[in-house]
Amino acid sequence: MIYNIFMFWADKIAEDIKKRNFPLEWVDDMKTPSGRIHIGGLRAVTTHDIVYKALVDAGIKAKFTYVFDNHDPMDTVPNYLAHEKYEKYLGMPLFMVPSPEKGAKNYAEYFAKEFEDGFNKIDCRPEIIWSTDLYFSGKMNDGIKKCLDNADKIRKIYEDLYKKKMPDDWYPFNVYCPKCNKVSTTRVTNWNGKEVAFECRVDAVRWTKGCGLKEKISPFATKEKISGKIPWKVEWAVKWQAIGITVEGAGKDHMTKGGSHDLAKRVAEEILESPVPYSFAHEFFLVGGQKMSSSKGKGISVVELLEMLPPQLIRFLIVKTKLNQAINFDPSEKDTIPTLFDEYQKAADAYYKKSNEDLGRIFEMSQVGKIKKPPKIRFSVLTQWIQMPNMDSEIKKENLGEWASYARIWVERYAPESEKFTVQKSLPRATQNLTSKQRDFLKRVAEELDKKWNPEDFQKNLYEWGKELGISSKDSFAAIYTSLLGKNHGPKAGWLILSLDKEFVKKRFNEV
């Protein structure tokens, strides 16, 4: 069998890793909560969750953690927050910035918790690690010392990778200014083995100003105090060692040749003398072909995505896509969401009928909690049912209650006008254009309404009655839609007619 989908790749990773025979495989992912985290971050955490679960399925002892880098600086104010309120915090570490709302300790926790709640809902449940806690624990201190002691070697690594000369007084450490709390404006100028000398430069960056303080400070964290942080590309390697990470991937921008991962890899091997985790790259999660940004508020947030799709469908969207393929999700495109539901139902069929091992595995890994069989009715049909009166019992009968809420959102927010319809309360003006044969057809349909029908049989008879009167099925159904909806197209006519009050339909058709 040729495997050409993501799930084989995840299982293949597990097979490769199993050969190492480590006593524990530690899978980790990281993210800076600089704002509302978009669905690009969701692809990353879900990808790591799938790898973690593939390891467990392969009989490998594994652990899954997620690091929130809550000490990175605030370098821009998202467009959904008041700029005048947050401008003064630019340059400060996120854990020192106040939360947008009550209930969170700080800015970082507010957006991190929102994201965590989101990925928990799609059954990604890593243990959370806060970067500040990692520093407070003292686990980063050994790495801090090694990096400062070998600043010249790290400068050389930067120069080798980026072909740009580094200042001789550059050091891999950023101080939290004791006076203004900013980290973006501080520059370490010397290291004596115990303390770093630093300046909080007024003009260090264009988007905020430093206070001008010049002092010395210990770079080592204690249980009570953190004085600064390592630059993130170098810090990545130190975290691998401090936490014990053995498996970690990243987006392709970080994993390209000469990228962030290459720098962290060299720091790990040449400075820390520690192993580099098993790595993999994944493509972007795009919206309408555009890359997203948490800090700038570009893209769809996880909260918004959970309003559009059930958790299983979100996982399915990510699981079914090869890692080297971008996910381009655009809900405003007519078929994006209905097609996704169709594909999910096909994957479910493959799982229960055991007709396609790869597709069945995708369905299995898309589940949230226990494996649950989806409804049989297509999403496109459901979007029609929710627009018809008196269909609640049919929706309940087909176990479509959950999906109906998503169908309503699709109709309200994303469906093209051609997919929307409303039963007109009065006779539409367009009925004046119907032919005499179309009027005769409607009269015939009205005469049949006193009988007891099921929708499928009624639909078949609509075709037959039109043939008997010598008109095409196109004209027959156009007469029905024009009379009831005021447009020449609509949902399945049999279902539509029988969803309405019988006397209302008889009166309308006879009125025509």
C-alpha positions, 0 to 999 in steps of 0.5 A: 500500500502506498501511504501518501497522507499525513497520518502515515507520516506521523506513524512513520515518525513513531517508528523512527523514534522507537529505534532510539529506544529512549526511556522517555520521549518528550514532545514539546511545542512553544508559542509566544502569547503576544495577542489572540493566537490564530489558527496557525498556532493551532496547526502546530500544537495539533501536529505535535499532539498527533505525533505524541499520540502516534508514539503512544500508539506505538507503545513508546513512553511519551510526554507532551508539554507546551511552553508559553513564552510569557516573557518575550517583549510586547513589540506591537499593540494588536488592532483590537486593543486600545493603542493609547492604553498599551503604548506605554507597555511596549518593550516590556515582557508580556508577563509585566503587561496588564491583562485586557480583562479581569480574570488573568494575572497579566497580558500573556496569561489572558491570551495563553489561557484563551488559546489553551481553552481552544486547543483543549476543546480539540483534545490537545492536552499538553502539560503547560510550562510558563517560561518565567517558571522555567527561569524561576526554577533555576533550570536555565541558569547553567545555560545562561552561564555557558552562553555568556561565557561563550558569547564570542562563539555564539557571535560567530554562529550568527555571523556564519549563518547570517553573513553579517558581522556582530558587534564585539560587545554583543552578548546573548542576554537581555536584561529587564531594566530595573527602572522602566521594566523594558527588555527591548531597549536594554543592551548587555555590554560586558560580562565578568563571570558574575554580573552583566553590565548593561544600558537601557538605551533611549534610541535602541528601537524606533517603536519605544524609548529606553530610560538611559539607565546604566548598571550591573546585574546578575543574569541568574534567576532566583526563586524570587527574581528574574533579571532578564532572558536569553534571545529566543533563538539561543534560548530555544536550545537552552530550553531543549536541555533544561526541559529534556525535550527529545521531539519538537517540530516547527513551522517551515520558516523556522526550519529552513536552511540558515533559519532559527532551528539551524542556529539553535541546533549549533548552540545546542551542539557547540555551546551546550554540548547537548543533543538536538531533539528529533525535528520536523517541519510543517507548512503554514495554516493560511486564510485566503492564501494569507499568513497570519499574525497573532500580534497584529491580529491578522487571521482567524483566531481559535475562538472564531474557528470553534464557532465555525466548526465542531472540534472533530472537524478542526482536528480533521482539517489538520490531520488530513493534510500532509505536513509539507502542504499548506492548509488554505482555509477560507470559510467565505469560499462557497464550498470550503466548509460543506466540502470539509464535512463531506470529506469527514463523513467519507473518512468515517465510512472508511473507518467503520467499513475498513475500506481505506486504512489511511483514511480510517486512521485519519478519522480515528486521530480526528476524534475528541474523546471517544470515537463518534459516528457522524450523521449520514445527512450531508451538511449541504442538505442540512443547511437547507433543512435549517432554512425550512419551517417545521424541520426540527423533528427531522433534524433531531431524528437524524441526530443533527442537533450539533451540526445544525448550529454550525449549519446556521452559522454557515448560512448566516455568515458565509453562504452565498446568496444563491444558497439562502432562501426565505418562504415569502409571506405574500405572493411573489411578483415574479409569479406573473411570469409563469406559463399556463402549464406551470400554473396547471402544474402547481394546481396539480401539486395542490390537489395531491397535498391532502394525501400522506407523503414522505419527502422522497416519494413526493419528490419523485412524483413532482417529476412525474406530474410535470412530465404528464403536463408536458413541461420540463423538470426545470420549469416545474421546479422553477414554478414551485420555487418562484411561488414559495421563495420568489426565486427560480431555484432552491432546496429539494422541493419535496422537502420544502413543500412538506415542511410547510403548512399544508393549507398555506401551500395549497392556498399559495399554489391555487392563488398563482 
